Amino acid sequence: MKYIVCEKPGEFLLKEKAAPTRKSGEALLQINKVGICGTDLHAYGGNQAFFTYPRILGHELASEVLEIDDNPQGIKAGDKVVVMPYVSCGKCIACRNGKTNCCTNITVLGVHGDGGMQEQITVPTNILLKANNLSDDEMAIVEPLAIGAHAVRRADVKAGEFVVVVGCGPIGIGIMKLAQIEGAKVIAIDMNEDRLTYAKEKIGVDYVVNAGKNPVEQIEKITNGELATAVFDASGNKFALEAGPSYMSHGGRFVLVGLSKGDLTYSHPKVHSKEMTLMCSRNATTEDFEHVISVLDQFPTDSFITHNVPYTEMIANFDSWLNPETGVIKATVDFKI
């Protein structure tokens, strides 16, 4: 079977190997489509935390079951399945407390272990969700939206509150729509006017703010001087991460979804005076995946996926997906062609 491997930063190779053999407790999957996420882009660029090479990337997967044992989910050969790509130990303190998304021994497909940029893959049966009612495009975007769902649930977003989302990339867009579904009034922040236009016209956010044009003043005007009770950073940009508390009201929550490799610095008096709740949001749980699947009909999948190629053309196109000028929001790769 064919597969694509990131041999080292900046280098993909299309190779061939034997198809995998399934073990007890595993399912053998046909990969139909793979979504390209920020993790993949950063891994290719050599600036992804928790990463070693060579690595088969890909954890946003649309797949079909080829072989599987009897299982509690009732999944059978021929079923479409969404893959939750976080393989947890089930024994550590996080897992025992239901936080499998931040298991101390976590293995994320395509990050700590090889992922789905291959025609077939074996995975533990317990990380699969039946998805026969979804298209391949829809299945391929469930995982990034689940990350947004987890962040929104962590922040306990309420109807009527002002929410700021920094970064109109795929994760940020997901947070915006999911916060909107909860009834929040969403303010999108980005430097890219095209992304802001997308957030306004396709996602339907209430307000857009250009990060380069006095964002604090704009947010104060929108909120009658009170600022936002919840702020999400989905950019991973050090400057944006450090600016986030400035957008947040007294008593507010600041949720770090985007990941930066470096240290972050905050003025203690400023964040202390606001009694800021600072929280990180990592990966997602079964509950988040199920929620996304239940509301996916409210998400503009067609406009969200801006680029799609067969796997034979991925390597030639990948560099262009690093360039915002191409208009890329979500790129996908077809492995069943």
JOTAWO-V359137 format. One record per residue. RES is the residue in three letters. SS is DSSP state (H for helix, E for strand, C for the rest). Layout:
res & ss
RES & SS
RES & SS
This chain:
res & ss
MET & C
LYS & E
TYR & E
ILE & E
VAL & E
CYS & E
GLU & E
LYS & E
PRO & C
GLY & C
GLU & E
PHE & E
LEU & E
LEU & E
LYS & E
GLU & E
LYS & C
ALA & C
ALA & C
PRO & C
THR & C
ARG & C
LYS & C
SER & C
GLY & C
GLU & E
ALA & E
LEU & E
LEU & E
GLN & E
ILE & E
ASN & E
LYS & E
VAL & E
GLY & E
ILE & E
CYS & C
GLY & H
THR & H
ASP & H
LEU & H
HIS & H
ALA & H
TYR & H
GLY & H
GLY & C
ASN & C
GLN & C
ALA & C
PHE & C
PHE & C
THR & C
TYR & C
PRO & C
ARG & E
ILE & C
LEU & C
GLY & C
HIS & C
GLU & E
LEU & E
ALA & E
SER & E
GLU & E
VAL & E
LEU & E
GLU & E
ILE & C
ASP & C
ASP & C
ASN & C
PRO & C
GLN & C
GLY & C
ILE & C
LYS & C
ALA & C
GLY & C
ASP & C
LYS & E
VAL & E
VAL & E
VAL & E
MET & C
PRO & C
TYR & E
VAL & E
SER & C
CYS & C
GLY & C
LYS & C
CYS & C
ILE & H
ALA & H
CYS & H
ARG & H
ASN & C
GLY & C
LYS & C
THR & H
ASN & H
CYS & H
CYS & C
THR & C
ASN & C
ILE & C
THR & E
VAL & E
LEU & E
GLY & C
VAL & C
HIS & C
GLY & E
ASP & C
GLY & C
GLY & C
MET & C
GLN & E
GLU & C
GLN & E
ILE & E
THR & E
VAL & E
PRO & E
THR & H
ASN & H
ILE & H
LEU & E
LEU & E
LYS & E
ALA & C
ASN & C
ASN & C
LEU & C
SER & C
ASP & H
ASP & H
GLU & H
MET & H
ALA & H
ILE & H
VAL & H
GLU & H
PRO & H
LEU & H
ALA & H
ILE & H
GLY & H
ALA & H
HIS & H
ALA & H
VAL & H
ARG & H
ARG & H
ALA & H
ASP & C
VAL & C
LYS & C
ALA & C
GLY & C
GLU & C
PHE & E
VAL & E
VAL & E
VAL & E
VAL & E
GLY & C
CYS & C
GLY & C
PRO & H
ILE & H
GLY & H
ILE & H
GLY & H
ILE & H
MET & H
LYS & H
LEU & H
ALA & H
GLN & H
ILE & H
GLU & C
GLY & C
ALA & C
LYS & E
VAL & E
ILE & E
ALA & E
ILE & E
ASP & E
MET & C
ASN & C
GLU & H
ASP & H
ARG & H
LEU & H
THR & H
TYR & H
ALA & H
LYS & H
GLU & H
LYS & H
ILE & H
GLY & C
VAL & C
ASP & C
TYR & E
VAL & E
VAL & E
ASN & E
ALA & C
GLY & C
LYS & C
ASN & C
PRO & H
VAL & H
GLU & H
GLN & H
ILE & H
GLU & H
LYS & H
ILE & H
THR & C
ASN & C
GLY & C
GLU & C
LEU & C
ALA & E
THR & E
ALA & E
VAL & E
PHE & E
ASP & E
ALA & C
SER & C
GLY & C
ASN & C
LYS & H
PHE & H
ALA & H
LEU & H
GLU & H
ALA & H
GLY & H
PRO & H
SER & H
TYR & H
MET & E
SER & E
HIS & E
GLY & E
GLY & E
ARG & E
PHE & E
VAL & E
LEU & E
VAL & C
GLY & C
LEU & C
SER & C
LYS & C
GLY & C
ASP & C
LEU & C
THR & C
TYR & C
SER & C
HIS & H
PRO & H
LYS & H
VAL & H
HIS & H
SER & H
LYS & C
GLU & C
MET & C
THR & E
LEU & E
MET & E
CYS & E
SER & C
ARG & C
ASN & C
ALA & C
THR & C
THR & H
GLU & H
ASP & H
PHE & H
GLU & H
HIS & H
VAL & H
ILE & H
SER & H
VAL & H
LEU & H
ASP & H
GLN & H
PHE & C
PRO & C
THR & H
ASP & H
SER & H
PHE & H
ILE & E
THR & E
HIS & E
ASN & E
VAL & E
PRO & E
TYR & H
THR & H
GLU & H
MET & H
ILE & H
ALA & H
ASN & H
PHE & H
ASP & H
SER & H
TRP & H
LEU & H
ASN & C
PRO & H
GLU & H
THR & H
GLY & C
VAL & C
ILE & C
LYS & E
ALA & E
THR & E
VAL & E
ASP & E
PHE & C
LYS & C
ILE & C
